[in-house]
Amino acid sequence: MSKERGGLGRGLEAIIPTRSAGTAAGLVEIDPERISPNPRQPRTTIDEAALSELADSIREHGILQPLIVTRSGSDYTLIAGERRWRAAKLAGLERVPALVKDSSPQQMLELALVENIQRQDLGPLEEAAAYRQLLEEHSLTQEKVAQRVGKSRSAVANSLRLLALPPEAKDALAKGLITEGHARTLLSLPTLEQQLALLASILEGGVTVRKAEEAARRSSSKAPKSLEITELEDRLRDLLRTKVELHRGRRGGRLVIHFYSDEELEGIYQALGGEPL
């Protein structure tokens, strides 16, 4: 039987230990004015119209899922359920149901992040920023972060890459003017000028992700190479005695070595230090 994963795979209860081993601390009714927002809440924006609709629903049906809080002196700090808490205050509730749990700052961020991912409440940049916070403030690896939130390591890595976007692209992504697919295509281009040019085309013409990828490939192939790259290609060409292409990006690149016969391939292999075949 496969080992059960952490984070989303086991639900929110897996992120934070309860007060007594494996047992809920108990449901309590709290004045919402005694609750402070989670200082590590990854979501930075809340749709006011949607919040008003939630408040109307709470007035009629109450809060169906309790908030999760931790003690802060004689009051409480919210861990998860910020939209419900804000909507409850908007609805004028004098008491809200809540589960009280012990938590560390890392657990507060993790649980808020997991809840938002489950509810799809986070924008892509908010999610990426929360991952970075877990990496930098709590010294977690990408693999550990992925396990905690129930995602693959590659999904976390791709999310973090969005933070390298230029400000103009971040703004467009945050406003929903471009998709994550568009954003990743922009990141495939090696220069800021190329990225901004493609971004302008996407915004002007409603370019699909597939068409954006095609435009990115054409742009990359036409990009002028620096003198440093050209000189390095010449040295490699002299060393290997064949055509060489060097392409650099923001994080690495690729080296293409051409050969036109088995004999040339063997010569390249030996030039790179291999024993005669």
MODAWO-V855895 format. One record per residue. N is the residue number from 1. RES is the residue in one letter. D_CENTER is the distance of its C-alpha to the mean C-alpha in whole Angstrom. Layout:
n = <N & N>
res = <RES & RES>
d_center = <D_CENTER & D_CENTER>
This chain:
n = <1 & 2 & 3 & 4 & 5 & 6 & 7 & 8 & 9 & 10 & 11 & 12 & 13 & 14 & 15 & 16 & 17 & 18 & 19 & 20 & 21 & 22 & 23 & 24 & 25 & 26 & 27 & 28 & 29 & 30 & 31 & 32 & 33 & 34 & 35 & 36 & 37 & 38 & 39 & 40 & 41 & 42 & 43 & 44 & 45 & 46 & 47 & 48 & 49 & 50 & 51 & 52 & 53 & 54 & 55 & 56 & 57 & 58 & 59 & 60 & 61 & 62 & 63 & 64 & 65 & 66 & 67 & 68 & 69 & 70 & 71 & 72 & 73 & 74 & 75 & 76 & 77 & 78 & 79 & 80 & 81 & 82 & 83 & 84 & 85 & 86 & 87 & 88 & 89 & 90 & 91 & 92 & 93 & 94 & 95 & 96 & 97 & 98 & 99 & 100 & 101 & 102 & 103 & 104 & 105 & 106 & 107 & 108 & 109 & 110 & 111 & 112 & 113 & 114 & 115 & 116 & 117 & 118 & 119 & 120 & 121 & 122 & 123 & 124 & 125 & 126 & 127 & 128 & 129 & 130 & 131 & 132 & 133 & 134 & 135 & 136 & 137 & 138 & 139 & 140 & 141 & 142 & 143 & 144 & 145 & 146 & 147 & 148 & 149 & 150 & 151 & 152 & 153 & 154 & 155 & 156 & 157 & 158 & 159 & 160 & 161 & 162 & 163 & 164 & 165 & 166 & 167 & 168 & 169 & 170 & 171 & 172 & 173 & 174 & 175 & 176 & 177 & 178 & 179 & 180 & 181 & 182 & 183 & 184 & 185 & 186 & 187 & 188 & 189 & 190 & 191 & 192 & 193 & 194 & 195 & 196 & 197 & 198 & 199 & 200 & 201 & 202 & 203 & 204 & 205 & 206 & 207 & 208 & 209 & 210 & 211 & 212 & 213 & 214 & 215 & 216 & 217 & 218 & 219 & 220 & 221 & 222 & 223 & 224 & 225 & 226 & 227 & 228 & 229 & 230 & 231 & 232 & 233 & 234 & 235 & 236 & 237 & 238 & 239 & 240 & 241 & 242 & 243 & 244 & 245 & 246 & 247 & 248 & 249 & 250 & 251 & 252 & 253 & 254 & 255 & 256 & 257 & 258 & 259 & 260 & 261 & 262 & 263 & 264 & 265 & 266 & 267 & 268 & 269 & 270 & 271 & 272 & 273 & 274 & 275 & 276 & 277>
res = <M & S & K & E & R & G & G & L & G & R & G & L & E & A & I & I & P & T & R & S & A & G & T & A & A & G & L & V & E & I & D & P & E & R & I & S & P & N & P & R & Q & P & R & T & T & I & D & E & A & A & L & S & E & L & A & D & S & I & R & E & H & G & I & L & Q & P & L & I & V & T & R & S & G & S & D & Y & T & L & I & A & G & E & R & R & W & R & A & A & K & L & A & G & L & E & R & V & P & A & L & V & K & D & S & S & P & Q & Q & M & L & E & L & A & L & V & E & N & I & Q & R & Q & D & L & G & P & L & E & E & A & A & A & Y & R & Q & L & L & E & E & H & S & L & T & Q & E & K & V & A & Q & R & V & G & K & S & R & S & A & V & A & N & S & L & R & L & L & A & L & P & P & E & A & K & D & A & L & A & K & G & L & I & T & E & G & H & A & R & T & L & L & S & L & P & T & L & E & Q & Q & L & A & L & L & A & S & I & L & E & G & G & V & T & V & R & K & A & E & E & A & A & R & R & S & S & S & K & A & P & K & S & L & E & I & T & E & L & E & D & R & L & R & D & L & L & R & T & K & V & E & L & H & R & G & R & R & G & G & R & L & V & I & H & F & Y & S & D & E & E & L & E & G & I & Y & Q & A & L & G & G & E & P & L>
d_center = <30 & 27 & 25 & 23 & 19 & 18 & 15 & 15 & 18 & 21 & 20 & 19 & 22 & 21 & 19 & 22 & 25 & 28 & 31 & 33 & 32 & 30 & 32 & 31 & 32 & 33 & 33 & 34 & 35 & 34 & 34 & 31 & 32 & 32 & 28 & 26 & 22 & 20 & 19 & 16 & 15 & 11 & 12 & 14 & 16 & 18 & 20 & 24 & 26 & 24 & 24 & 28 & 28 & 27 & 29 & 32 & 31 & 31 & 35 & 36 & 34 & 33 & 30 & 29 & 27 & 27 & 25 & 24 & 25 & 26 & 30 & 30 & 34 & 35 & 33 & 29 & 25 & 23 & 20 & 19 & 21 & 20 & 21 & 24 & 25 & 25 & 27 & 29 & 30 & 31 & 33 & 35 & 35 & 37 & 35 & 32 & 31 & 29 & 28 & 29 & 27 & 27 & 23 & 22 & 20 & 17 & 18 & 18 & 14 & 13 & 16 & 14 & 11 & 12 & 15 & 12 & 10 & 14 & 15 & 13 & 13 & 10 & 9 & 6 & 6 & 7 & 5 & 3 & 7 & 7 & 6 & 8 & 11 & 11 & 12 & 14 & 16 & 16 & 17 & 15 & 14 & 11 & 13 & 14 & 11 & 10 & 14 & 14 & 11 & 13 & 10 & 11 & 11 & 10 & 7 & 6 & 7 & 7 & 3 & 5 & 7 & 7 & 8 & 11 & 12 & 16 & 16 & 18 & 15 & 13 & 15 & 16 & 13 & 13 & 16 & 15 & 18 & 16 & 13 & 10 & 13 & 15 & 12 & 12 & 15 & 16 & 14 & 17 & 19 & 21 & 22 & 21 & 24 & 23 & 20 & 21 & 24 & 22 & 20 & 24 & 25 & 22 & 22 & 26 & 27 & 24 & 23 & 22 & 19 & 21 & 24 & 21 & 21 & 24 & 25 & 22 & 24 & 28 & 26 & 25 & 29 & 31 & 29 & 32 & 31 & 32 & 35 & 34 & 32 & 36 & 38 & 35 & 36 & 40 & 40 & 38 & 40 & 43 & 42 & 41 & 44 & 42 & 39 & 36 & 33 & 30 & 27 & 24 & 21 & 18 & 18 & 21 & 23 & 25 & 29 & 31 & 35 & 37 & 41 & 43 & 45 & 45 & 47 & 45 & 42 & 44 & 45 & 41 & 41 & 44 & 43 & 39 & 41 & 42 & 45 & 48 & 47>
